[in-house]
């Protein structure tokens, strides 16, 4: 499991260094959302008796959030966010979120196996949705 985490961490770092759309703003989103999730899981350990998150779990959270935000930014590059709320935004969200859940389940199985302690698939889909609001279409 740690081999896949380190391999995906390297891929994530390469994506953020090589792709111009994944700039400082996206990196701030990744770090902020990861920090929130880490505090959430630490609080869950002390208040709800969840398993204590190890440094490997923290790295997995950062990797999953980084890949999710990257997917969202690349998706918004191909289909920018419409300027006005409406049916197009709903369809755009569904077209992004449903495959992101499937990819997130695959990531969770690769990173944590069948004994998962965190909901990495939901984290991935939420991060993809948060990243998809980066590019807004001009009309």
Buried (B, 14 or more C-beta within 10 A) or exposed (E): EEEBBEEBBEBBEEBBEEBEBBEEEBEEBBEEBBBEBBEBBBEBEEEEEBEEBEEBBBBBBBBBBBBBBBBBBBBBEEBBBBEEEEEEBEEBBEEBBEBBBEBBBEBBBBBBEEEEBBEBBBBBBBBBBBBBBBBEEEE
